[in-house]
Amino acid sequence: MNKLFHPDPIRGKLVLVQGLRALAALMVVVHHAQNEAAALAGRTGTDFVARHGLPWPAGVDIFFVISGFIIVHAAAPLYGRPGARSRFAAHRIARLVPLYWLVTGLYLAVGLAAPALLSGEGGAPDVARILASFLFWPMARPDGAVLPLYGLGWTLNYEMAFYALFALGLGFSRRGAVAWLAGALVLLVLVGRLMPAPPVPLAFWSDPIVLEFALGAGLALLRAEGLRLGSPVRIALAAAGLFGLAANANLSAEPVARLLGWGLPAAFPVAAAVLGRDRPGAVRGGIGAWALGAAERLGDASYALYLIHPFVLRAVREGLLRTGLAPLLGPWPSLVVMVALTLPAALLVHRLVERPLTRIVRRGLDPAPAVEVSKSAVTPER
């Protein structure tokens, strides 16, 4: 294969997508930070009311749409090529598995030292639950929730299933791969909803949230086919998406409602980001260039931010309590401090841990040198 899939970030390309990744990760961080602030308020005897200007958990839905787009977009050299599936799998494993296994192992070690911290486990987990968590296999906890040991890993169980389906379609052209993916995801959802009592993995994978990957894949196909929108239309799309999310901030957790109320609006700002004619350097100097650069760097570190932020939030919360700063600051300033400190932590973990681990594992699984294949390629989501 003359041109090889290269999932490393190429600075300045599709920077708006990186900015959306940063936004999505921050939304999840704010969601969990409000839970920590509420716990802090309870321990200090102060009042705290969570704010829902945006549906903060919907950061995951934005992630899924972006993931669908990026995987289809960046795999351009692989469609119909010999060895495409194994090469794709090697790069996806190298990208997702090392940091997740490291974080899950850390969580397990902490939990075994203090079993009460393993929320919902009802004590130390058995070997089957541990293996299922490390192998991205959906399995119910004793309390009935289908979550891995490290709860945030539920999204990665969906990601891995999406990658497996997409890899099967790599023998086709890009159009064929997207058609296969969309059809397979729709069929999966229908089977899961029509079967009277589906097994746990099928019930999990057939949640309509998986169709958000198809939305992103469709946007990648539209971009590849040459569709470009003018700035006014893109601004309107982004505004409509944010308005739609805000209007559904208190949406119920029912799966179809989530797809319609969060998934579809999430696709609008992604469409605005990817269906333009932006070129690197379009914004030169000043605060605009600085903001885009900062968003891009945080977008690069969004996977690390997603995985480590609960550790940082909890550590900062406990630090504020034990130093006596929590009552002085109050819940909302404490929340700002907690969120702010997750950012440098994520950047450091991304640079010092995630990137080196990814390179090491990639070399082991796919020793052939990666070659830049597309000037528009960006890091595949997570």
C-alpha positions as CSV (number, residue, x, y, z in Angstrom):
1,M,0.0,0.0,0.0
2,N,1.6,3.2,-1.1
3,K,-0.4,5.5,1.0
4,L,-1.0,4.6,4.6
5,F,-3.6,5.7,7.1
6,H,-2.1,8.4,9.3
7,P,-4.2,9.4,12.3
8,D,-1.9,12.0,13.8
9,P,-3.0,15.6,14.1
10,I,-1.9,17.9,11.3
11,R,-1.9,21.4,12.7
12,G,-4.2,23.9,11.2
13,K,-6.5,21.5,9.3
14,L,-10.1,21.3,10.3
15,V,-9.4,23.3,13.4
16,L,-13.1,24.0,13.9
17,V,-13.6,20.2,14.4
18,Q,-10.8,20.3,17.1
19,G,-12.6,23.2,18.7
20,L,-15.8,21.2,18.8
21,R,-14.0,18.3,20.4
22,A,-12.8,20.7,23.1
23,L,-16.3,22.0,23.6
24,A,-17.8,18.5,23.8
25,A,-15.2,17.4,26.4
26,L,-15.7,20.6,28.4
27,M,-19.5,20.0,28.5
28,V,-18.9,16.6,30.0
29,V,-16.5,18.1,32.5
30,V,-19.0,20.8,33.5
31,H,-21.7,18.1,34.0
32,H,-19.6,16.1,36.4
33,A,-18.2,19.3,38.0
34,Q,-21.7,20.3,39.0
35,N,-22.1,16.9,40.7
36,E,-18.9,17.5,42.6
37,A,-20.0,21.1,43.5
38,A,-23.3,19.7,44.8
39,A,-21.5,17.2,47.0
40,L,-19.2,20.0,48.2
41,A,-22.1,22.2,49.1
42,G,-23.7,19.4,51.0
43,R,-20.5,19.0,53.1
44,T,-20.2,22.7,53.8
45,G,-23.9,23.4,54.5
46,T,-24.3,25.8,51.5
47,D,-26.8,25.9,48.7
48,F,-26.1,24.8,45.2
49,V,-28.5,24.6,42.2
50,A,-27.2,23.1,39.0
51,R,-27.5,25.2,35.8
52,H,-28.7,23.7,32.6
53,G,-28.1,26.4,29.9
54,L,-26.9,23.5,27.8
55,P,-27.5,19.8,28.2
56,W,-24.0,19.1,29.5
57,P,-24.1,15.3,29.0
58,A,-24.8,16.0,25.3
59,G,-21.1,16.6,24.9
60,V,-21.0,12.8,24.3
61,D,-23.5,13.2,21.4
62,I,-21.3,15.8,19.8
63,F,-18.3,13.4,20.3
64,F,-20.2,10.6,18.5
65,V,-21.1,12.7,15.5
66,I,-17.5,14.0,15.2
67,S,-16.3,10.4,15.5
68,G,-18.5,9.3,12.7
69,F,-17.2,12.1,10.5
70,I,-13.5,11.8,11.3
71,I,-13.3,8.0,10.8
72,V,-14.9,8.1,7.4
73,H,-13.0,11.3,6.4
74,A,-9.5,10.2,7.5
75,A,-9.7,6.6,6.2
76,A,-9.7,7.9,2.6
77,P,-6.6,5.9,1.6
78,L,-8.0,2.6,2.9
79,Y,-11.2,2.1,1.0
80,G,-10.9,-1.1,-1.1
81,R,-7.2,-1.6,-0.3
82,P,-5.6,-4.9,0.7
83,G,-4.8,-5.0,4.5
84,A,-7.1,-2.0,5.2
85,R,-9.0,-3.7,8.0
86,S,-5.9,-4.8,10.0
87,R,-4.3,-1.5,9.5
88,F,-7.3,0.4,10.6
89,A,-7.8,-1.8,13.7
90,A,-4.1,-1.4,14.7
91,H,-4.3,2.4,14.6
92,R,-7.7,2.4,16.5
93,I,-6.4,0.1,19.2
94,A,-3.2,2.2,19.6
95,R,-5.3,5.3,19.8
96,L,-7.9,4.2,22.3
97,V,-6.7,1.3,24.3
98,P,-3.5,2.3,26.1
99,L,-4.8,5.3,28.0
100,Y,-8.1,3.7,28.8
101,W,-6.5,0.6,30.1
102,L,-4.1,2.7,32.2
103,V,-7.0,4.8,33.7
104,T,-9.2,1.7,34.3
105,G,-6.3,0.0,36.0
106,L,-5.7,3.0,38.2
107,Y,-9.4,3.2,39.1
108,L,-9.5,-0.5,39.8
109,A,-6.4,-0.2,42.1
110,V,-8.0,2.6,44.0
111,G,-11.3,0.8,44.2
112,L,-9.7,-2.4,45.5
113,A,-7.9,-0.4,48.2
114,A,-11.2,1.3,49.1
115,P,-14.1,-0.8,47.8
116,A,-16.7,1.9,48.6
117,L,-15.3,4.0,45.8
118,L,-16.4,1.3,43.2
119,S,-19.8,2.9,42.8
120,G,-22.5,0.4,42.0
121,E,-20.3,-2.7,42.2
122,G,-21.5,-3.8,45.6
123,G,-17.9,-4.7,46.6
124,A,-14.9,-5.9,44.7
125,P,-15.8,-6.8,41.1
126,D,-15.4,-10.4,39.9
127,V,-12.9,-11.5,37.2
128,A,-15.6,-11.5,34.5
129,R,-16.5,-7.9,35.1
130,I,-12.9,-6.9,35.1
131,L,-12.2,-8.7,31.8
132,A,-15.4,-7.3,30.2
133,S,-14.3,-3.8,31.1
134,F,-10.9,-4.1,29.6
135,L,-12.3,-5.8,26.5
136,F,-15.0,-3.2,25.8
137,W,-17.7,-5.8,26.3
138,P,-21.0,-4.5,27.7
139,M,-21.9,-6.3,30.9
140,A,-24.4,-5.4,33.6
141,R,-23.3,-4.4,37.1
142,P,-25.0,-5.9,40.2
143,D,-27.2,-2.8,40.3
144,G,-28.3,-3.5,36.7
145,A,-26.5,-0.6,35.0
146,V,-24.6,-1.6,31.9
147,L,-21.4,0.2,32.7
148,P,-17.7,-0.9,32.8
149,L,-15.6,-0.6,35.9
150,Y,-14.6,3.0,35.0
151,G,-18.1,4.4,34.2
152,L,-16.9,6.8,31.5
153,G,-15.9,3.8,29.4
154,W,-19.5,3.2,28.3
155,T,-18.9,5.6,25.4
156,L,-15.8,3.6,24.4
157,N,-17.9,0.4,24.3
158,Y,-20.0,2.2,21.6
159,E,-16.9,3.5,19.8
160,M,-15.3,0.0,19.6
161,A,-18.5,-1.5,18.2
162,F,-18.7,1.4,15.6
163,Y,-15.1,0.8,14.6
164,A,-15.8,-2.9,14.1
165,L,-18.7,-2.3,11.8
166,F,-16.8,0.4,9.9
167,A,-13.8,-1.9,9.4
168,L,-16.1,-4.5,7.8
169,G,-17.1,-1.9,5.2
170,L,-13.5,-0.9,4.3
171,G,-13.6,-3.4,1.4
172,F,-16.0,-1.0,-0.4
173,S,-15.6,2.4,-1.8
174,R,-16.2,5.4,0.5
175,R,-19.8,5.5,-0.7
176,G,-20.2,1.8,-0.2
177,A,-18.6,1.9,3.3
178,V,-21.0,4.7,4.4
179,A,-24.0,2.9,3.0
180,W,-23.0,-0.3,4.7
181,L,-22.4,1.5,8.0
182,A,-25.7,3.4,8.0
183,G,-27.6,0.2,7.0
184,A,-25.9,-1.9,9.6
185,L,-26.6,0.6,12.4
186,V,-30.2,1.1,11.5
187,L,-30.7,-2.7,11.3
188,L,-29.0,-3.1,14.7
189,V,-31.3,-0.6,16.3
190,L,-34.4,-2.2,14.8
191,V,-33.4,-5.7,15.9
192,G,-32.6,-4.5,19.4
193,R,-35.9,-2.7,19.7
194,L,-38.1,-5.4,18.1
195,M,-36.6,-8.4,20.0
196,P,-38.6,-9.1,23.1
197,A,-35.7,-9.7,25.5
198,P,-32.4,-9.1,23.8
199,P,-29.2,-10.1,25.5
200,V,-27.3,-7.4,27.4
201,P,-24.7,-6.6,24.7
202,L,-27.3,-6.4,21.9
203,A,-29.6,-4.3,24.1
204,F,-26.6,-1.9,24.7
205,W,-25.3,-1.7,21.1
206,S,-28.8,-1.2,19.7
207,D,-29.5,2.0,21.5
208,P,-30.5,4.7,19.0
209,I,-27.5,6.8,20.1
210,V,-25.4,4.7,17.7
211,L,-27.2,6.4,14.8
212,E,-25.2,9.6,15.7
213,F,-22.2,7.9,14.2
214,A,-24.1,7.5,11.0
215,L,-24.9,11.3,11.0
216,G,-21.2,12.1,11.2
217,A,-20.4,9.5,8.5
218,G,-23.0,11.2,6.2
219,L,-21.4,14.5,6.8
220,A,-18.0,13.1,5.8
221,L,-19.5,11.7,2.6
222,L,-21.0,15.1,1.8
223,R,-17.7,16.8,2.3
224,A,-15.9,14.2,0.1
225,E,-18.5,14.7,-2.6
226,G,-17.6,18.4,-2.7
227,L,-20.4,20.0,-0.8
228,R,-19.4,23.4,0.6
229,L,-21.6,25.9,2.3
230,G,-21.2,29.7,2.6
231,S,-20.4,31.3,5.9
232,P,-23.9,32.7,6.5
233,V,-25.4,29.2,6.1
234,R,-22.8,27.7,8.4
235,I,-23.3,30.3,11.1
236,A,-27.0,29.6,10.9
237,L,-26.4,25.9,11.2
238,A,-24.2,26.3,14.2
239,A,-26.7,28.7,15.9
240,A,-29.6,26.3,15.2
241,G,-27.7,23.4,16.7
242,L,-26.8,25.3,19.9
243,F,-30.3,26.6,20.2
244,G,-31.7,23.1,19.7
245,L,-29.5,21.7,22.4
246,A,-30.3,24.5,24.8
247,A,-34.1,24.0,24.1
248,N,-33.7,20.4,25.1
249,A,-31.5,20.9,28.1
250,N,-33.9,19.1,30.4
251,L,-34.7,16.2,28.0
252,S,-35.7,12.8,29.4
253,A,-33.2,10.0,29.1
254,E,-35.4,8.0,26.7
255,P,-33.1,6.8,23.9
256,V,-35.2,8.0,20.9
257,A,-35.8,11.4,22.6
258,R,-32.0,11.7,23.1
259,L,-31.3,11.0,19.5
260,L,-33.8,13.6,18.3
261,G,-33.3,16.2,21.0
262,W,-29.5,16.0,21.3
263,G,-28.1,13.9,18.5
264,L,-29.7,15.8,15.6
265,P,-28.9,19.3,17.0
266,A,-25.3,18.1,17.7
267,A,-24.9,17.3,14.0
268,F,-25.6,20.9,13.0
269,P,-22.5,22.6,14.5
270,V,-20.4,19.6,13.1
271,A,-21.9,20.3,9.7
272,A,-21.0,24.0,10.1
273,A,-17.4,23.0,11.0
274,V,-16.8,20.6,8.2
275,L,-18.7,21.8,5.2
276,G,-16.8,25.1,4.6
277,R,-14.0,26.3,2.5
278,D,-11.8,27.4,5.4
279,R,-8.0,27.2,4.9
280,P,-5.2,27.2,7.4
281,G,-4.2,30.7,8.3
282,A,-7.5,32.3,7.5
283,V,-7.4,33.9,10.9
284,R,-4.1,35.7,11.3
285,G,-2.9,37.2,14.5
286,G,-4.8,38.7,17.4
287,I,-7.1,37.1,19.9
288,G,-9.0,35.1,17.2
289,A,-5.9,33.2,16.2
290,W,-5.0,32.6,19.8
291,A,-8.4,31.3,20.6
292,L,-8.4,28.9,17.6
293,G,-4.9,27.7,18.6
294,A,-6.0,27.1,22.2
295,A,-9.1,25.3,21.0
296,E,-7.1,23.1,18.7
297,R,-4.6,22.1,21.4
298,L,-7.4,21.3,23.8
299,G,-9.2,19.4,21.1
300,D,-6.0,17.3,20.6
301,A,-6.1,16.6,24.3
302,S,-9.9,16.0,24.5
303,Y,-9.5,12.2,24.9
304,A,-7.2,12.7,27.9
305,L,-9.5,15.4,29.3
306,Y,-12.5,13.1,29.0
307,L,-10.8,10.2,30.8
308,I,-8.9,11.9,33.6
309,H,-11.3,14.7,34.6
310,P,-13.1,12.7,37.3
311,F,-9.8,12.1,39.1
312,V,-8.9,15.8,38.9
313,L,-12.3,17.1,39.9
314,R,-12.4,14.8,43.0
315,A,-8.9,15.6,44.0
316,V,-9.5,19.4,43.7
317,R,-12.8,19.1,45.6
318,E,-11.1,17.2,48.5
319,G,-8.2,19.7,48.4
320,L,-10.6,22.6,48.7
321,L,-12.4,21.0,51.6
322,R,-9.3,20.0,53.5
323,T,-7.6,23.4,53.2
324,G,-10.8,25.2,54.3
325,L,-11.1,27.1,51.0
326,A,-14.4,25.5,50.0
327,P,-16.6,27.4,52.5
328,L,-14.7,30.6,51.7
329,L,-15.1,30.3,47.9
330,G,-18.6,28.7,47.8
331,P,-19.8,26.1,45.3
332,W,-19.7,28.1,42.1
333,P,-16.2,29.6,42.4
334,S,-15.1,26.1,43.6
335,L,-16.6,24.6,40.4
336,V,-14.7,27.1,38.3
337,V,-11.5,26.2,40.1
338,M,-12.2,22.5,39.6
339,V,-12.9,22.8,35.9
340,A,-9.9,25.2,35.3
341,L,-7.5,22.7,36.8
342,T,-8.6,19.9,34.6
343,L,-7.3,21.7,31.5
344,P,-3.5,21.8,32.3
345,A,-3.8,18.3,33.8
346,A,-5.3,17.0,30.5
347,L,-2.7,18.8,28.4
348,L,0.1,17.2,30.4
349,V,-1.3,13.7,30.3
350,H,-1.9,14.1,26.6
351,R,1.7,15.1,25.9
352,L,3.6,13.0,28.5
353,V,1.5,9.9,28.6
354,E,-1.1,9.5,25.8
355,R,1.1,10.4,22.9
356,P,4.1,8.3,23.9
357,L,1.9,5.3,24.7
358,T,0.1,5.6,21.3
359,R,3.4,5.7,19.4
360,I,4.8,2.7,21.2
361,V,1.7,0.6,20.8
362,R,1.3,1.6,17.1
363,R,4.9,0.6,16.3
364,G,4.2,-2.7,17.9
365,L,1.0,-3.4,16.1
366,D,1.8,-1.7,12.8
367,P,5.6,-1.3,12.3
368,A,5.3,0.1,8.8
369,P,6.0,3.8,8.7
370,A,3.0,6.1,8.5
371,V,2.9,8.4,5.5
372,E,0.9,11.6,5.4
373,V,-1.9,10.9,3.0
374,S,-4.2,13.9,3.1
375,K,-3.6,17.6,3.8
376,S,-7.0,17.7,5.4
377,A,-6.6,14.8,7.7
378,V,-7.0,15.2,11.4
379,T,-6.9,13.0,14.4
380,P,-9.8,10.5,14.5
381,E,-12.0,11.2,17.4
382,R,-10.8,9.4,20.6
